[in-house]
């Protein structure tokens, strides 16, 4: 991408590059019901981690996996070549994050089932204490594990794609390529983890 930035989360049909660009992490296509009426919201990780390995009820590890780190009461698992979370309590956040190497990148996520409380972590730490998260209807910052709404926007629908462009203290959020929020905030500007968030 322009300026050497990368797409972290993207939806690329069939795992193909778009315009010669490549997504570093998941292609979010479809959902599968799992025990307890929950759903797998993240399908394959395009190019880097396709999740096409044996089911793993413990974590996202296995051949070809990224160096995932986890936080919260839930468990990130592999089921039917997809990533999902189990054991959520509906109160405390659960996340899976990877180090993307720089706080100044573009991350994007397609919400497959926007009826559940999910989001995209960026500019985060490795332990789920300090991070930003773009949720269904608001941009939040977590400091010492406590979340605060920074700005709100109309509720995201299933199939919508959120993208966040980070550059210094500038954070610009778009949905389906239309800007919906912009903030100037230098908090967590040295954090380099991004990933998946559920509650």
C-alpha positions in Angstrom: 0.0 0.0 0.0 1.0 3.6 -0.3 3.5 4.8 2.2 4.6 1.3 3.0 1.6 0.6 5.2 -0.1 -2.8 5.3 -3.6 -4.1 5.6 -3.8 -6.2 8.7 -7.4 -7.5 8.5 -9.0 -7.7 5.1 -11.6 -9.7 3.2 -10.2 -11.1 0.0 -12.4 -13.5 -1.8 -10.7 -16.8 -2.3 -7.6 -15.6 -0.6 -6.5 -13.7 -3.7 -4.5 -10.4 -3.5 -6.4 -7.3 -4.5 -4.6 -4.9 -6.7 -1.4 -6.7 -6.0 -1.7 -6.1 -2.3 -1.8 -8.8 0.3 -3.6 -9.0 3.6 -1.5 -10.0 6.6 -4.3 -11.5 8.6 -7.8 -12.8 8.4 -10.2 -13.2 5.6 -13.6 -13.0 7.3 -16.0 -15.0 5.3 -19.1 -16.6 6.7 -19.8 -18.0 10.1 -20.5 -21.4 11.5 -22.6 -22.2 14.6 -20.8 -23.8 17.5 -21.8 -25.1 20.9 -23.7 -22.8 23.1 -25.2 -20.8 20.1 -22.1 -18.9 19.5 -20.6 -18.3 16.1 -17.2 -18.4 14.5 -16.7 -14.8 13.2 -13.3 -15.1 11.8 -12.6 -17.5 8.9 -9.2 -18.0 7.3 -6.1 -15.8 7.9 -5.2 -14.8 4.3 -1.7 -15.7 3.2 0.0 -15.7 6.6 -2.3 -17.9 8.7 -5.1 -19.8 6.9 -6.2 -21.6 10.0 -6.3 -24.8 7.8 -5.0 -27.1 10.5 -6.4 -29.6 12.9 -9.1 -28.4 15.3 -7.6 -27.0 18.4 -9.8 -26.3 21.5 -6.9 -24.7 23.4 -5.7 -21.8 21.2 -4.8 -20.8 17.7 -1.5 -22.6 17.6 -0.4 -25.1 15.0 1.5 -25.4 11.8 1.7 -22.0 10.0 0.2 -20.1 12.9 1.2 -16.5 13.7 2.6 -15.7 17.2 -0.8 -15.1 18.8 -1.0 -13.8 22.3 -4.3 -14.0 24.3 -6.1 -12.2 27.1 -9.4 -12.4 28.9 -11.7 -15.2 30.2 -12.5 -16.7 26.8 -10.5 -19.1 24.7 -9.5 -18.5 21.1 -9.8 -21.9 19.2 -9.5 -23.5 15.8 -12.7 -25.2 14.6 -13.4 -26.5 11.1 -10.5 -24.4 9.7 -11.8 -21.2 11.3 -10.9 -19.1 14.4 -13.5 -18.4 17.0 -13.9 -17.7 20.8 -15.5 -19.9 23.4 -16.1 -19.4 27.1 -17.1 -15.7 26.8 -18.8 -14.2 29.9 -20.4 -11.2 28.2 -18.7 -8.8 30.5 -14.9 -9.0 30.3 -13.1 -8.6 27.0 -11.3 -11.5 25.4 -8.8 -11.0 22.6 -6.2 -12.5 20.4 -3.4 -10.2 19.2 -0.3 -10.3 17.0 2.6 -7.9 16.8 2.4 -6.0 13.5 5.7 -4.2 14.0 4.6 -0.6 14.0 1.9 1.6 15.4 1.5 3.5 12.1 -0.3 1.1 9.8 -3.8 0.5 8.4 -5.9 -2.3 9.9 -9.3 -3.4 8.6 -11.9 -6.0 9.6 -15.1 -7.2 8.1 -17.9 -7.7 10.6 -19.6 -11.0 9.6 -22.2 -11.0 12.5 -22.5 -7.5 13.9 -25.2 -8.6 16.3 -22.6 -9.8 18.7 -20.2 -7.6 20.6 -17.0 -7.8 18.6 -14.3 -5.5 17.4 -10.9 -4.8 16.0 -7.9 -4.1 18.3 -5.2 -1.8 17.2 -2.3 0.1 18.9 -2.5 -2.5 21.7 -0.2 -4.1 24.2 0.4 -7.9 24.5 -1.7 -8.4 27.6 -5.0 -6.7 27.0 -4.6 -3.7 29.3 -3.8 -0.8 27.0 -5.3 -0.7 23.5 -7.8 0.8 21.1 -10.7 -1.1 19.8 -13.2 -0.2 17.0 -16.4 -1.8 18.1 -19.9 -2.0 16.4 -20.9 1.5 17.2 -18.0 3.2 18.9 -14.3 3.7 19.1 -12.9 2.9 22.6 -9.6 3.2 24.4 -8.7 0.8 27.1 -6.3 2.0 29.8 -5.2 -0.4 32.6 -8.1 -2.6 31.4 -10.8 0.0 31.7 -12.6 1.0 28.5 -13.7 4.5 27.7 -15.8 5.6 24.7 -13.9 8.1 22.6 -16.4 8.7 19.8 -19.5 7.0 18.6 -20.9 6.3 15.1 -24.0 4.6 13.7 -24.2 0.9 14.4 -22.2 -1.4 12.1 -24.2 -3.9 10.2 -23.2 -7.5 9.3 -21.0 -7.5 6.3 -19.6 -4.0 6.9 -15.9 -3.4 6.7 -14.2 -1.1 9.2 -10.7 0.2 8.5 -8.5 2.3 10.7 -5.6 4.4 9.4 -3.0 5.3 12.1 -0.4 8.0 11.5 1.2 9.6 14.5 -1.5 11.1 16.7 -4.1 10.8 13.8 -6.6 8.0 13.9 -9.1 7.9 11.0 -11.9 5.3 10.9 -13.9 4.4 7.8 -16.7 2.0 7.1 -17.1 0.6 3.6 -14.5 3.2 2.4 -16.5 6.1 3.9 -15.0 8.0 6.8 -17.1 7.9 9.9 -14.7 9.1 12.6 -11.5 10.9 13.1 -9.6 11.6 16.4 -6.3 13.2 17.3 -4.9 11.2 20.3 -1.4 10.1 21.0 -2.3 7.6 23.7 -0.8 4.1 23.0 1.0 5.5 20.0 4.0 3.3 20.7 1.9 0.0 20.9 2.2 -2.4 18.0 -0.3 -5.2 18.6 -3.5 -5.6 16.7 -6.1 -8.4 16.5 -9.6 -9.7 17.3 -11.8 -8.6 20.2 -14.9 -10.3 21.7 -17.0 -10.0 24.8 
